[in-house]
Amino acid sequence: LGLYTSAIFCDPGKYTGPELVLAILVFAYQLYADFGGCCDIAIGAARMLGFDFMENFNRPFAAKNFQALWQRWHISLTSFFRDYVFTPLVWSRWTEKLPIIGKKISKPPAVSSVIIIFALSGLWHGPHINYVVWGLLNGGIMAIATLFSKRWDKMIRKIPVYGTTPIRGFCQRIIVYLMFSGCLVFFASAMFKFPVADWLAGLASGWRGAFVNGTLVTNLLATGLTTNLLLALGGGILLVESVEQFGNVADWIRRRLWVWRWPLYYLLLAGLLFFGAFGQSPFIYQQY
């Protein structure tokens, strides 16, 4: 994934709308794979030494609303902000008016506190205005969702097709992923140091013939990806997402008999050696 996103974001002015949109959609999953994989390595290394670290990701892109996504994404940081920033902010602003702990909190202070912690989350990534804008956009979406979630639920229930559970769940996940990815334009701009205006300027171009003439696939392969790598990548994503819906994969493996468990370990190791791009793709989050 990094082969493609790096090629696009290092010079977005050279590319057209389809490549730019695909790059930001791919970048969202790249961040998840990069950061989640880094955390899994840390968790596994810690367990070898007798320490049990918390899971930092819980299938965030399976979330059906924006709030649930952020409850599943970077759990250690979000739980820290919830316990040490959000809760004190909310209760400190209502200490005199609501002295009885446990009484329902009004939405306005909760909403403003959400925006504050997301702005702080942007600053946590670095002293760049685009990181702050990324945080504010996420906080704004979260605030709107908090204020209008009930009205939205009532409105969408009137749509016949949307009322069926499988279709509703699929649409909700797609909408959440698109909102999350859209905000990442500012994150990618700060990380790859390109102007957001360059990315926006190319959005309207290149759509005619991108799919019919195959130019999107041609440009995709031109960034260094191969057909075999794309198939392996797509198969790996589908495998991981389908297996993880049944629970923690590492815990499931440890419960198997050794006669099944150890061949699987060697198979996974062989997969790493075969597909690994060693020394070419450092962790994105090591800079944070």
C-alpha positions, 0 to 999 in steps of 0.5 A: 500500500505504501508503494502507491500512497508514497508515489501519489502523495510525494507529487499529487499535482501529477495525478488525476482524480481517480488516483488521488481518491484511491490514494486517500482510501488506501491510505486509511487502511495503510495506517491501520495495517501499519499502526495495528501491525506495529502494536501487534509486534509490541504485544507479541514481544511483550508476551514473550517476556511475560507482560500482557499489553492491551489491544490497541485496535479492535476492527475499527473499520467494522464500526457502523458509526463514527463514535464506534470507530474511534472507540476501536482505533488507537484505544490506548490514546483515546482511553487516556484522553477520555479519562484524563481530559474529556471526563474532567472537562465535562464535570468541571464545567458542571460542578456548581450546577450538578453537584450530584455525581451520576446525573445525566450530562447535558450535550453541549459541554460534552460536545465541546469537550470532544472537539477539544480532545480531538484538537489535542490528538492532532497536536499529539501527532505534531506541531502542524496546522494540518494535524490540528485541522484533521483533529478538528474535522474528526471532532466536528463529525463526532459532535454532529453525530452526538447531537443528531444521531437520534434524528438521523436514525428516525429519518433513515428508517423511512428508507425501504431498502436501507431498512434491511439489516445487511444492507444497512450495516454495509452502507453504514460501514462504507459511510464511516470509512469514507468520512474517516478517509476524507479527514486523512487528506490533511493528515497525509498533507502534514506527513508528506508535506504537500499542499492540500490545494494540490490534492483538491485541484486534481480531483475533478480531472481524469474521471472520463475513461479511467475505468473504461480504458483501464488508465487507473489500473495502468497508473496503479501498476506504474507505481511499483505494484505488481498483479501478484502483489495486489492479489496477495494483498487483497487476499490477505486483507479479506482473510484477516478481516473475515477471521478477526470477526470471530475473535482475537486471532492470536488467542485462537491460535494459542488454544489449538493443539501443538500438532496444528499450532506449530505448522501454522507458526512456520507457515506464517513465518514463511509468508513473512519471508516470502512477501516481506519488503524488508528495509523498504517500508519503515513504520509510519508511526515510528515518527510519532 
